[in-house]
Amino acid sequence: MTRHGCSFEGGACYTIVEQCEGCAKVVEYETGKFCSVYPHPEMKWRKGPCNFATHVKREVEKDESGKKINPLKAAKRAARMR
């Protein structure tokens, strides 16, 4: 969304949903609050947290000893065990 209207293809931008509150990508105009990255924020939150959300903390996988797991190495180990 820009000052001159919706810049996305089709020209349909929707206002943000409750989960978007606090995100750095939210811009406010006279017509309401909009996401500067995605035209339909509700669809981004439907299957889980939005990948553009700056206010959502993501958890890192850890093993039994508390160390971070490298996803590439974990995939290789799992393939070797088959």
For each residue, the residues with C-beta under 8 A, 3 or more apart:
1: 5 6 7 13 27 29 34 35 36 39
2: 5 6 7
3: 29
4: 7
5: 1 2 11
6: 1 2 11 12 13 39
7: 1 2 4
8: 11 12 13 39
9:
10: 39
11: 5 6 8
12: 6 8 39 40
13: 1 6 8 34 39 40
14: 34 39 40 41 42
15: 32 33 34 41
16: 20 21 23 26 32 33 34 35 41
17: 20 41 42 45
18: 21
19: 41 45 49 50 53
20: 16 17 23 26 33 35 41 45 50 53
21: 16 18 26
22: 55
23: 16 20 26 35 50 52 53 54 55
24: 54 55
25: 35 36 37 52 53 54
26: 16 20 21 23 33 34 35 36
27: 1 33 34 35 36
28: 32 33 34
29: 1 3 32 33 34
30:
31:
32: 15 16 28 29
33: 15 16 20 26 27 28 29
34: 1 13 14 15 16 26 27 28 29
35: 1 16 20 23 25 26 27 38 39 41 52
36: 1 25 26 27
37: 25 52
38: 35 41 43 44 50 52
39: 1 6 8 10 12 13 14 35
40: 12 13 14 43 44
41: 14 15 16 17 19 20 35 38 44 45 50
42: 14 17 45 46
43: 38 40 46
44: 38 40 41 50 51 52
45: 17 19 20 41 42 48 49 50
46: 42 43
47:
48: 45
49: 19 45 53 56 58
50: 19 20 23 38 41 44 45 53 56
51: 44
52: 23 25 35 37 38 44
53: 19 20 23 25 49 50 56
54: 23 24 25
55: 22 23 24
56: 49 50 53
57:
58: 49
59:
60: 68 69
61: 68 69 71 74
62: 66 67 68 69
63: 66 67 69
64:
65:
66: 62 63
67: 62 63
68: 60 61 62
69: 60 61 62 63 73 74
70: 73 74
71: 61 74 75
72: 75 76
73: 69 70 76 77
74: 61 69 70 71 77 78
75: 71 72 78 79
76: 72 73 79 80
77: 73 74 80 81
78: 74 75 81 82
79: 75 76 82
80: 76 77
81: 77 78
82: 78 79
